[in-house]
Amino acid sequence: MNEVSVDHGNLGKSMIATHLMGMVREDPTFAIKNVRQTIKDKFGFEIPYHKAWQALKAAREQIYGTWESSVQKLPRYMSALQKWNPGTVVEWYHLDTDRPGLHMLNYVFWAFRPCIQGFRYCRNVISVDGTHLYTRYKHKLLVAVTLDANNQVLPLAFALVDEETLASWTWFLQMLARHFLPNEDDRVCLISDRHPGLINAINYVPAFKFPRGVHRFCLRHVCSNFNNKYKNVQLKDLLEGWFRVECP
C-alpha cells in the first residue's frame, strides 16, 4: 500500500502552479479539491487548502493575467473590438487624480454594431440587470438585453462599473439612450429589478421616462421577493402562474 505524506516544504505554490497550468488551460473551472487530489496522486503528498488555493490562483494569473494587468489592457482590447468590428461603440468615464495627465477608470460601456442594428427589428423592450465580478476589487457588470421575434435573447450592451449606484445606473441608461434610442419619438419599456439606484436613475434619463418610456419590474424578481417575505413556494408558483396567464 502506498503511503501518503502530509505536505512537503519543496512543494511550493510556484512549482504546483507550473504543474497545474496545462489542466487549468483545458478546464478554467478546475477546482481546489482537484488541485489537492492531483498533487496527492502525482507526488504522494496532501497539501493544505491554502497552498492549493494560492497555487491555483498563481496558475490562473500566469495564463490569464492579473486583474490589474487586465484593466491595463482594456484600452487596447476595446480598440481591437472597434477595429475588427466596425461600428462597435465604446464610451469611457474617467475620474481625475492629483497627478496631471493621469486619470482613473470609473466606467466603460460597449455595444457591438450588429446588436445596435438588430434592436431596430426587435420589440421595444430592454431588460437591464447587474452582476458581481468576483475579484478583490468587487466591480459590477451591467447588462442590457432584449428579445427578438423568436423570443431569443439578444444582448445589447455591457458596462463595467465600480458599484451599482444612482450615478453608475444613470450613466449606463444615458449610454443606452444615446446609442439605442437616439430619436425623440423612440418608445421603450424598461424591465428591471427593484434596485433603488436604478429606479431613481430613470428620473434622470428622459428616454426612459413617461411618455417616451415605461418601467416594469422583472417577474422573476417579483416572485423571488414574494417568496422571501412569505416563505411559501406554492404561493410563489401560483403568483408566477397567474402573472404568466394574465400578462403574457
LOLUMMI-137971 format. One record per residue (C-alpha): x, y, z; residue in three letters. Coordinates in pm, 1 decimal, always signed. Layout:
BEGIN
{{X Y Z} ALA}
...
//
This chain:
BEGIN
{{+0.0 +0.0 +0.0} MET}
{{+134.0 +345.5 -95.1} ASN}
{{+164.9 +586.0 +195.7} GLU}
{{+60.7 +948.0 +159.9} VAL}
{{+263.6 +1208.6 +347.1} SER}
{{+135.6 +1542.0 +469.0} VAL}
{{+272.9 +1834.3 +264.8} ASP}
{{+637.7 +1896.9 +176.8} HIS}
{{+848.3 +2209.4 +202.9} GLY}
{{+969.9 +2184.2 -156.4} ASN}
{{+614.5 +2172.6 -289.1} LEU}
{{+577.0 +2548.5 -312.6} GLY}
{{+293.2 +2728.6 -485.9} LYS}
{{+511.5 +2814.1 -788.5} SER}
{{+604.7 +2452.7 -850.6} MET}
{{+245.8 +2338.7 -808.6} ILE}
{{+120.7 +2621.0 -1033.1} ALA}
{{+359.3 +2515.1 -1309.8} THR}
{{+227.0 +2160.3 -1286.9} HIS}
{{-134.2 +2282.2 -1295.6} LEU}
{{-116.6 +2516.7 -1594.6} MET}
{{-199.8 +2255.9 -1857.4} GLY}
{{-503.5 +2136.4 -1664.0} MET}
{{-626.4 +2489.9 -1594.8} VAL}
{{-595.7 +2574.5 -1964.9} ARG}
{{-813.1 +2276.0 -2050.8} GLU}
{{-1061.6 +2345.6 -1772.0} ASP}
{{-1076.0 +2706.6 -1640.8} PRO}
{{-1316.6 +2588.2 -1366.1} THR}
{{-1055.5 +2348.8 -1223.6} PHE}
{{-1139.4 +2336.9 -851.7} ALA}
{{-923.0 +2342.5 -540.3} ILE}
{{-1029.1 +1989.6 -445.6} LYS}
{{-898.5 +1876.6 -785.3} ASN}
{{-568.7 +2053.0 -716.6} VAL}
{{-522.6 +1866.0 -389.4} ARG}
{{-616.4 +1533.6 -544.5} GLN}
{{-383.7 +1589.7 -840.8} THR}
{{-85.5 +1666.3 -616.8} ILE}
{{-169.8 +1369.8 -395.7} LYS}
{{-180.3 +1135.0 -695.3} ASP}
{{+129.8 +1282.3 -860.7} LYS}
{{+365.5 +1338.1 -569.0} PHE}
{{+211.4 +1144.4 -280.6} GLY}
{{+164.4 +1449.3 -58.6} PHE}
{{-150.7 +1607.2 +81.7} GLU}
{{-115.6 +1984.1 +58.3} ILE}
{{-323.7 +2217.1 +277.9} PRO}
{{-618.3 +2406.5 +137.7} TYR}
{{-448.0 +2748.3 +146.6} HIS}
{{-148.7 +2623.3 -54.1} LYS}
{{-378.6 +2468.2 -315.6} ALA}
{{-571.3 +2796.7 -338.0} TRP}
{{-253.0 +3003.0 -379.0} GLN}
{{-115.0 +2765.4 -642.7} ALA}
{{-439.6 +2766.1 -840.8} LEU}
{{-452.0 +3145.7 -824.5} LYS}
{{-90.8 +3166.5 -945.0} ALA}
{{-161.9 +2927.8 -1234.0} ALA}
{{-464.4 +3129.0 -1345.1} ARG}
{{-269.6 +3454.5 -1327.3} GLU}
{{+12.4 +3310.3 -1537.1} GLN}
{{-239.9 +3205.2 -1800.9} ILE}
{{-493.1 +3487.5 -1793.3} TYR}
{{-307.1 +3768.1 -1616.8} GLY}
{{-399.3 +3958.0 -1302.2} THR}
{{-695.4 +4190.7 -1258.4} TRP}
{{-457.6 +4487.5 -1267.6} GLU}
{{-293.8 +4375.0 -1592.2} SER}
{{-635.7 +4306.6 -1744.4} SER}
{{-751.8 +4660.9 -1667.0} VAL}
{{-431.6 +4797.4 -1822.0} GLN}
{{-514.0 +4606.5 -2141.1} LYS}
{{-872.7 +4732.5 -2162.1} LEU}
{{-798.3 +5030.6 -2392.3} PRO}
{{-613.0 +4808.9 -2640.9} ARG}
{{-883.4 +4544.6 -2617.5} TYR}
{{-1158.7 +4797.0 -2685.8} MET}
{{-959.8 +4944.7 -2974.9} SER}
{{-927.7 +4595.3 -3123.3} ALA}
{{-1303.5 +4544.0 -3086.9} LEU}
{{-1369.3 +4864.2 -3278.3} GLN}
{{-1108.4 +4787.2 -3545.0} LYS}
{{-1227.9 +4434.7 -3622.4} TRP}
{{-1598.0 +4501.5 -3552.5} ASN}
{{-1662.2 +4832.4 -3732.6} PRO}
{{-1942.7 +5031.6 -3577.3} GLY}
{{-1882.4 +4898.4 -3227.0} THR}
{{-1923.3 +5182.5 -2978.2} VAL}
{{-1711.9 +5226.7 -2665.7} VAL}
{{-1766.9 +5500.3 -2407.6} GLU}
{{-1528.4 +5579.8 -2122.2} TRP}
{{-1581.3 +5769.2 -1798.4} TYR}
{{-1268.9 +5857.9 -1600.2} HIS}
{{-1204.6 +6030.8 -1269.7} LEU}
{{-936.4 +6293.5 -1229.2} ASP}
{{-645.2 +6226.3 -995.1} THR}
{{-399.0 +6453.5 -818.2} ASP}
{{-138.4 +6370.3 -1084.7} ARG}
{{-163.0 +6583.2 -1402.0} PRO}
{{-249.3 +6379.1 -1708.5} GLY}
{{-334.5 +6069.3 -1504.8} LEU}
{{-696.4 +5955.6 -1492.9} HIS}
{{-860.5 +5664.3 -1314.8} MET}
{{-1108.1 +5439.1 -1493.1} LEU}
{{-1453.7 +5454.5 -1339.5} ASN}
{{-1690.8 +5319.9 -1606.7} TYR}
{{-1662.9 +5172.5 -1955.2} VAL}
{{-1956.0 +5093.2 -2185.9} PHE}
{{-1953.4 +4892.6 -2508.7} TRP}
{{-2206.6 +4770.9 -2764.3} ALA}
{{-2149.4 +4583.6 -3090.3} PHE}
{{-2284.5 +4727.8 -3414.9} ARG}
{{-2491.2 +4416.4 -3505.4} PRO}
{{-2665.0 +4445.8 -3167.2} CYS}
{{-2736.1 +4815.6 -3218.7} ILE}
{{-2875.2 +4747.9 -3565.5} GLN}
{{-3061.1 +4436.3 -3455.0} GLY}
{{-3253.7 +4628.5 -3189.7} PHE}
{{-3436.2 +4816.1 -3466.8} ARG}
{{-3608.4 +4491.0 -3561.8} TYR}
{{-3693.7 +4376.2 -3208.6} CYS}
{{-3978.1 +4472.4 -2979.8} ARG}
{{-3913.4 +4797.3 -2793.9} ASN}
{{-3833.1 +4628.5 -2464.7} VAL}
{{-3499.6 +4647.8 -2283.1} ILE}
{{-3416.2 +4441.9 -1974.0} SER}
{{-3127.0 +4554.6 -1756.0} VAL}
{{-2950.4 +4394.5 -1463.4} ASP}
{{-2619.2 +4396.1 -1281.6} GLY}
{{-2397.8 +4116.6 -1157.2} THR}
{{-2092.5 +4089.3 -934.1} HIS}
{{-1745.3 +4028.1 -1071.6} LEU}
{{-1573.6 +3811.7 -815.0} TYR}
{{-1238.5 +3984.1 -785.3} THR}
{{-1089.2 +4157.6 -485.9} ARG}
{{-1199.6 +4491.4 -635.1} TYR}
{{-1568.5 +4387.7 -646.5} LYS}
{{-1658.7 +4565.2 -970.6} HIS}
{{-2000.8 +4517.2 -1128.0} LYS}
{{-2103.9 +4426.1 -1481.1} LEU}
{{-2420.3 +4595.5 -1607.3} LEU}
{{-2600.8 +4426.9 -1895.7} VAL}
{{-2887.8 +4522.4 -2127.5} ALA}
{{-3073.7 +4264.4 -2339.2} VAL}
{{-3389.7 +4235.8 -2546.8} THR}
{{-3592.9 +3959.3 -2715.4} LEU}
{{-3620.8 +3904.5 -3088.9} ASP}
{{-3927.3 +3781.7 -3280.0} ALA}
{{-3843.1 +3421.4 -3188.3} ASN}
{{-3818.7 +3505.5 -2816.6} ASN}
{{-3442.1 +3458.3 -2826.8} GLN}
{{-3223.1 +3681.1 -2610.2} VAL}
{{-3026.1 +3947.1 -2797.4} LEU}
{{-2752.0 +4107.9 -2585.4} PRO}
{{-2744.4 +4481.6 -2644.3} LEU}
{{-2478.7 +4645.4 -2430.3} ALA}
{{-2243.1 +4600.0 -2137.5} PHE}
{{-2072.9 +4826.8 -1886.1} ALA}
{{-1804.5 +4777.5 -1625.4} LEU}
{{-1868.8 +4999.2 -1321.8} VAL}
{{-1737.6 +5035.1 -969.0} ASP}
{{-2072.5 +4988.0 -792.0} GLU}
{{-2445.0 +4973.0 -863.8} GLU}
{{-2531.8 +5328.5 -765.0} THR}
{{-2753.7 +5612.0 -883.2} LEU}
{{-2455.7 +5759.2 -1069.5} ALA}
{{-2349.7 +5438.3 -1245.6} SER}
{{-2703.3 +5339.3 -1344.2} TRP}
{{-2777.3 +5692.2 -1469.2} THR}
{{-2464.4 +5684.4 -1685.1} TRP}
{{-2548.5 +5338.0 -1821.9} PHE}
{{-2904.7 +5440.3 -1910.6} LEU}
{{-2772.6 +5757.3 -2075.9} GLN}
{{-2541.2 +5547.3 -2293.0} MET}
{{-2827.4 +5313.0 -2383.7} LEU}
{{-3044.4 +5609.2 -2478.7} ALA}
{{-2765.3 +5765.9 -2686.2} ARG}
{{-2699.5 +5457.0 -2895.2} HIS}
{{-3031.0 +5268.6 -2898.8} PHE}
{{-3295.8 +5541.0 -2859.0} LEU}
{{-3149.9 +5843.7 -3038.9} PRO}
{{-3478.4 +5984.8 -3172.6} ASN}
{{-3733.8 +6185.2 -2977.3} GLU}
{{-4015.4 +5959.4 -3097.1} ASP}
{{-3844.8 +5636.5 -2984.1} ASP}
{{-4054.6 +5447.8 -2730.1} ARG}
{{-3936.0 +5175.9 -2493.4} VAL}
{{-4037.4 +4958.1 -2199.2} CYS}
{{-3761.4 +4909.9 -1943.8} LEU}
{{-3767.1 +4594.4 -1729.2} ILE}
{{-3552.0 +4564.7 -1417.5} SER}
{{-3533.5 +4451.5 -1057.3} ASP}
{{-3607.8 +4689.3 -769.4} ARG}
{{-3255.7 +4822.0 -715.0} HIS}
{{-3305.5 +5173.8 -570.5} PRO}
{{-3017.8 +5323.7 -768.9} GLY}
{{-3169.1 +5205.1 -1094.9} LEU}
{{-3523.2 +5308.8 -1007.4} ILE}
{{-3407.1 +5660.9 -922.4} ASN}
{{-3180.0 +5679.9 -1228.2} ALA}
{{-3480.3 +5653.8 -1460.7} ILE}
{{-3589.5 +6000.2 -1347.6} ASN}
{{-3267.7 +6148.4 -1487.1} TYR}
{{-3287.2 +5994.1 -1835.2} VAL}
{{-3577.7 +6132.7 -2044.4} PRO}
{{-3569.8 +5842.1 -2292.6} ALA}
{{-3685.6 +5606.0 -2017.3} PHE}
{{-3936.6 +5841.2 -1851.5} LYS}
{{-4304.4 +5861.8 -1938.3} PHE}
{{-4428.4 +5937.5 -2202.6} PRO}
{{-4124.6 +5811.0 -2401.0} ARG}
{{-4066.0 +5518.1 -2170.8} GLY}
{{-4246.8 +5297.3 -1922.3} VAL}
{{-4088.3 +5094.1 -1644.0} HIS}
{{-4190.0 +4745.9 -1530.9} ARG}
{{-4041.4 +4505.0 -1277.2} PHE}
{{-3898.8 +4165.7 -1367.7} CYS}
{{-4144.9 +3884.2 -1287.0} LEU}
{{-3872.9 +3654.7 -1156.9} ARG}
{{-3753.7 +3917.4 -909.1} HIS}
{{-4110.6 +3999.9 -800.3} VAL}
{{-4183.8 +3632.5 -730.9} CYS}
{{-3849.5 +3583.1 -557.7} SER}
{{-3915.3 +3881.2 -328.8} ASN}
{{-4266.5 +3748.4 -262.1} PHE}
{{-4123.5 +3412.0 -157.2} ASN}
{{-3858.4 +3576.7 +60.7} ASN}
{{-4132.7 +3757.2 +251.8} LYS}
{{-4394.9 +3482.2 +281.8} TYR}
{{-4169.3 +3171.5 +269.0} LYS}
{{-4418.8 +2973.5 +64.8} ASN}
{{-4304.1 +2820.9 -264.6} VAL}
{{-4656.2 +2709.4 -359.4} GLN}
{{-4789.8 +3063.5 -325.3} LEU}
{{-4494.7 +3192.8 -525.4} LYS}
{{-4563.9 +2943.2 -805.2} ASP}
{{-4933.6 +3039.4 -806.0} LEU}
{{-4841.2 +3407.2 -828.7} LEU}
{{-4599.7 +3343.6 -1114.2} GLU}
{{-4855.4 +3128.2 -1296.3} GLY}
{{-5122.4 +3397.3 -1260.1} TRP}
{{-4889.6 +3663.3 -1398.8} PHE}
{{-4798.7 +3447.2 -1698.1} ARG}
{{-5166.9 +3390.6 -1780.8} VAL}
{{-5287.7 +3746.3 -1720.8} GLU}
{{-4978.2 +3923.2 -1855.8} CYS}
{{-4842.7 +3700.6 -2135.4} PRO}
//
